[in-house]
């Protein structure tokens, strides 16, 4: 196997640089004792992942829950790409100053009818991998 095609581990700084390049990721949490995944748009806010999501019977209260958040960019034609995973505790934002900043249009959810719950995920554990562009 060509070592140039092997997965490379990304450091914390590289992971954050890549997180800044995207706006959509996957929120992973537990729902009725089973894993659940929701596609959400996000932004970085004070070193945390910030999400504005709607309250829904399908989406449990996530305040203080340990969650995972995954972002990637894959080129299936070139067989290259990267993935960053954040694992941390979600917290419901209740501080008025934070809410004002996070209710800015730059943080608006893409899905209509959503956005009345603001969550931030701490970035306690951040890992990433990159599969470089195949030579040739």
C-alpha positions in Angstrom: 0.0 0.0 0.0 1.3 3.4 -0.9 1.9 5.4 2.3 0.8 8.6 0.5 -2.8 7.1 0.5 -2.8 6.5 4.3 -5.0 8.3 6.7 -3.2 11.1 8.6 -4.2 12.2 12.1 -4.9 15.9 12.4 -3.9 18.0 15.4 -6.2 20.2 17.3 -5.3 23.4 15.4 -5.8 21.6 12.0 -9.1 20.3 13.1 -10.3 23.8 14.1 -9.1 25.3 10.8 -11.2 22.7 9.0 -14.2 23.3 11.2 -14.1 26.9 10.1 -14.4 25.9 6.4 -17.8 24.3 6.7 -21.2 25.2 8.0 -23.1 21.9 8.2 -22.4 18.9 10.4 -23.9 15.9 12.1 -25.1 16.1 15.7 -25.0 12.7 17.4 -26.9 12.1 20.6 -28.9 9.4 22.4 -32.7 9.2 21.8 -34.7 6.5 23.7 -31.4 4.7 24.5 -30.4 4.5 20.8 -28.0 6.6 18.8 -29.5 9.4 16.7 -28.0 11.7 14.1 -29.4 15.0 12.9 -27.9 17.2 10.1 -27.6 20.8 11.4 -25.8 23.9 10.4 -23.4 25.4 12.9 -20.9 28.1 13.7 -17.9 28.4 15.9 -18.5 30.7 18.9 -15.9 31.3 21.6 -14.2 28.0 20.9 -17.4 26.0 21.0 -19.7 24.5 18.4 -22.9 26.7 18.3 -26.2 25.3 17.1 -29.6 26.9 16.8 -32.2 24.1 16.7 -35.9 23.9 17.1 -37.6 22.2 20.0 -39.2 19.0 18.9 -40.6 15.8 20.5 -38.2 13.9 18.3 -35.2 15.9 19.7 -34.7 15.3 23.4 -33.5 18.0 25.7 -29.8 18.0 25.2 -28.7 20.4 28.0 -25.8 18.8 29.8 -25.8 15.7 27.6 -22.6 14.3 26.2 -22.9 14.5 22.4 -20.7 14.0 19.3 -20.5 16.4 16.4 -19.0 15.4 13.0 -18.0 17.5 10.0 -16.4 16.3 6.9 -15.5 17.1 3.3 -15.2 14.1 1.0 -14.2 14.0 -2.7 -15.4 10.6 -3.9 -13.9 11.1 -7.3 -10.4 11.9 -6.0 -10.7 9.5 -3.1 -9.6 12.2 -0.7 -11.1 14.1 2.2 -11.2 14.8 5.9 -13.3 14.3 8.9 -13.3 16.0 12.3 -15.2 14.7 15.4 -15.9 16.7 18.5 -17.1 15.0 21.7 -18.3 17.2 24.5 -21.0 18.3 26.7 -23.9 20.3 25.2 -25.2 23.2 27.2 -28.3 25.2 26.6 -27.4 28.9 26.2 -29.4 31.0 28.6 -27.1 34.0 29.1 -28.8 37.0 27.4 -25.5 38.4 26.0 -24.6 35.1 24.4 -28.2 34.7 23.1 -28.1 38.1 21.5 -24.8 37.3 19.7 -26.0 33.8 18.6 -29.4 35.1 17.3 -27.5 37.1 14.8 -28.5 36.2 11.2 -25.0 34.6 10.7 -26.1 31.9 13.1 -29.6 31.4 11.7 -30.6 27.8 11.1 -31.2 26.7 7.5 -34.4 24.7 8.3 -37.5 26.8 8.6 -39.4 26.8 11.9 -36.3 26.0 13.9 -33.8 27.9 16.0 -35.6 28.6 19.3 -33.1 26.5 21.2 -29.5 27.5 21.3 -26.9 24.9 22.2 -23.1 25.1 22.5 -20.9 22.0 22.5 -17.6 22.3 24.4 -14.6 21.1 22.4 -13.1 19.0 25.1 -12.2 16.1 22.8 -11.4 17.0 19.1 -10.0 14.4 16.7 -9.6 14.4 12.9 -8.3 12.5 10.0 -7.3 13.3 6.4 -7.0 11.1 3.4 -4.7 13.0 1.0 -5.3 13.2 -2.7 -4.2 10.0 -4.3 -1.0 10.5 -6.4 -1.3 10.2 -10.1 
